């Protein structure tokens, strides 16, 4: 009976969202409504003590499922291709008139007291940026490229460390100190008595070998233990109840014909996950992928469809937690690749958000490390059409996310 009532309430919520959002084609909402009740009733938050605002955000994501998907960018409001630390600015807003609906942040390096994070964002800028996103009704997500606690190197230092971080390990006390630092930062974000809901995405791309917590650098069992301890400590010891937890394996290490088994490598369990995400640069023009453009688009859609199947089976939401095409060489990338893949069918439309990576100032280390257009970039006009389509929501189309 509880599930039936949840489905009815969810359906009403979807209708309310439909009335408040712009649409370019009525068939989008019709397709969403066709499976709305079943879709909305299927997902449950793992934290039974989640705050009211956190529950509201999760319900909002359930309610837009298949009708819409949030568009996000990592550190969008902290800096852009030609600027840094300007109030209320993003390259996305410069081009479209609106900020992304979702903004990503990273706690890396702040865990040991550094003045700036791994991307050069100060803790003060990050705090103010996250609060501003929340004030405007947008969504924050947080990743953590933690420095290696054994070697002291960065996230790419493959010195084995995970076993040492677990209870009884030589670096367990240090690991707890770093978790305490995150908890203190979360406390500092509080506005009055309200904790800002955060989609927390730790230990990402663990099925790849490029991070010290990744496959080959840590055992599957130790990785699962690391994930579970992280969530247990933050939730049960530090009493953090404003986190929605997202996993994000990397597509490049997943075979499409063996998707479920590859995706579920080191899956920590349903009690420790709310969103089953996927980081997919591979099918969006990654230079190492030698498949032609048509094959990549087909594979991109298939990866999303398979992800949704797994998420639904586990009663979770599905998201494209990281993606993009570095420097966006295809001027029609947004409508003919990303949007086309996400709207390929009723399954792919169930991805509740998509986040592209950052726009490093002046292109960063290689001069072209950017993933969203800025004014004058060749894909900018197509990006405006991407926004105008109505399926993908930007910040100006969000209403009552936390109510």
Secondary structure, 3 states (H helix, E strand, C coil): CHHHHHHHHHHHHHHHHHHHCCCCCHHHHHHHHHCHHHHHCCCCCCCCCCCHHHHHHHHHHHHHECCEEEEEEECCCCEECCEECCCCCCHHHHHHCCCECEEEEECCCHHHCCCECCCCCEHHHHHHHHHHHHHCCCEEEEECCCCCCCCCCCCCCCCCCHHHHCCCCCCHHHHHHHHHHHHHHHHHCCECCECCCEEEECCCCCCCCCCCCCECCECHHHHHHHHHHHHHHHHHHCCCCCEEEEEEEEHHHCCHHHHHHHHCCCCCCHHHCCEEEEEECHHHCCCCCCCCHHHHHHHHHHHHHHHHHHHHHCCCEEEEEEECCCCCCCCCHHHHHHHHHHCCCCCHHHEEEEEECCCCHHHHHHCCCCCCCCCCCCCHHHHHHHHHCCCEEEHHHCCCCCC
